[in-house]
């Protein structure tokens, strides 16, 4: 029993002697890895560490140590890093510091007048952690110590404040009120601009930027669904057909039902004089467009729709169907500014695989003709036949043999032509607008 204890005591004493060995170390602008390797050289490999763990530490150190133990030398070299060291079996083991360090931050939130603000939301930027102030405007947070720690303070009617943690555990915040001014709302009748509070007419005002929709090219299409009481009618599926707008319903059967368009105080007329007999012929009128069909929506600032009888006091009988007043953009005082906008739309051509397209292929077409012949249905008298019918007639009349007839039928059953692909193609349209504004008084 005594013999078993002697080696253990000898080993322990030997380990204690190694960790208490005194060394001197002088380094300048060295990495932590270089420092540990130098300590190992001086102490005969008394430091244990993993090279990949120490290499990740970017800190550079400068030390000048005299007559210190190996443990003291290691502690000095890893000070301020994410590494830690412990004594194990007569050696110094170095590894990453796995202990989670936390910080407690507290403080009070007030406004500029010194009044406390309860219910202020306090969140940690980048982390799913936060709290809110109590009835006394006080808050507290226990957070892990991380780099670039910032707190965000937000409250209704106040500007959001961001405060970076600079090592102080108490952060008091003064929040500023949000100051915003409402734009003055005015309506434009074409002849004058009236404050909305002094207006007694039925007028709807819309800003063009609120209704501009990608894919729509004209302002009359964009007005759909934005003006109460306005009826939007697309009576034709023809390409380029202009929609019909009705502001005050149908006021006449034979006369014009179109509203009056006014652009910057100038009454607009339709581009083509329409004969009264063709006035309500939709196939004719829809393709002509209206007075503003060529106006770029990007040039419009505001649209005012006059809907009641007060409009006739300004424009007379022309306003019987309502008035649409358009105000275009104008230069504003200030430094030059450039605005660029682009919009595009993609239109896919029809395809035979579409649900709405239900046609026979060549084989089904030949089978349909066979059924007609078997059922002895009468064909119309046509001087020239083509396709399966021509081959069948020539075979019946003995002009061709069966093998040639069979070869022609096999050919016609596989002649599928994609007419959609030949006559149409996918279309991509795009529109670009560039405007320059600015000037002096």
Steps between C-alpha positions, in 0.01 A plus 500: 500500500786736581670408173186602301489846656863587438477529115183717526666735749807525282290581191300765682815666627647490152185665357503768766860570421424545129214749553704706745794524267614862458553646151557840340307603186539800271278535188400791278191503273471122507194283456363292785613185317857630474498590872381156609755328277778715652384412854506134403856536376611664825313260729562176312144459365307577816204659311227290336273655234335434164659698221169561312335648812787739571546599135146649490603759762609810300643701790869599496689543825814669628639374836817529701491249788783406734514215746134392476348155515370326189140550615556873556661537159208327326243707690673821394513397135131404470369797699217670312443208264232233481739241642537370852759280674507245783764283667467130423745230611795736520426671167306810395202423273375782272157496330203717404309668782163323499358700788211722383552851626192712547430866557207668672381828349239722662382857481210742466326637191357854493384755245657840434286661770624254762177299524544126544389276213339169602456226241804588289618198302866416558652235274854382435604565142566174322372280785153370584513655844327802646277649766291812568512777757279478810271768643805689626670495160761253627633197314765231556651230279734208564691443178792290382811710444539522123686732266323812367208479744228759425156572650202634304237712680166551320174663607191632322545865407871492577807458282670163532826532690800270460758495780822299485627326811832658598569309822266697728235292671260796532356652182246781537324611182317821405263447206398771254148555367431433133416827329307459173301748301193405299497620144236758417220328307372702207276415205539629148191586294704597196450871555595533865646309793273476805583398854323171571354647820327775301375275221128409496495304172526124445863476397733202535874574496761234427877523476634327190780328694234316705330335201786432259498124440767303305358355179236770448592753235230770522365706788136412425578132567672591827194687629298178526388440858643824642213747444170437681209487256716471189401217266781337303396307189722299268253430218744360246772241502676660205863596548537869581134550583448781751275437803178694549467712813167610647496746789134594525343194342325492163363848437403458135433226247607661175740770618849475644536342843871571540629721784678823425878485527691813610881504506666796672189713439469412130192309387598198293310383195485150360770443238249418221165662429243225521183512298193501730365191324810302602542663840397196702636235262743331739699327225568842352540724803709272721793496261514879474599544861411801707643846546773388742592161354844631403581666834789342691382405854848583633440867407183525713508637852132511606158403369177669615163354402204745505186295538208727593301770320740771622732399216251633244526845659866503394500320166137520391314219327826325410530400864165319507682165515753614762847649476843344552762768570864396462788703639840414356830523682683833501851604592562582865745737657815329619807318373472294179360151547478215252229232520505180298230235499457181302210258474451187296242234426521150357218358286502130421356381171219239501600135491317183410566374852289782648169404655315757293631346176317177412563395139550169321839378390556352154420142600173605664415706192544197268295282739221760487494484117489119511200511731319735263567270207395185688179670609438604136478867581475716191802714416446842347576528130855631482692508174838440661563276800812489716636283775333176604182566301698547176694176558178308573325637189796412278509148648124447447522625142795268430755773437736363767556157649449388859868515593527860380174586678626343824829691469314832457272428799802424722654828387190707571459341846842634606488849343458712814580866445544733797329803351530692827878470473501607135264797532577624852787539744557587866529874545695704752425872506685758706468873558767740620444851636770755579416838651713795613375754755643797683539874477515830686231748590 
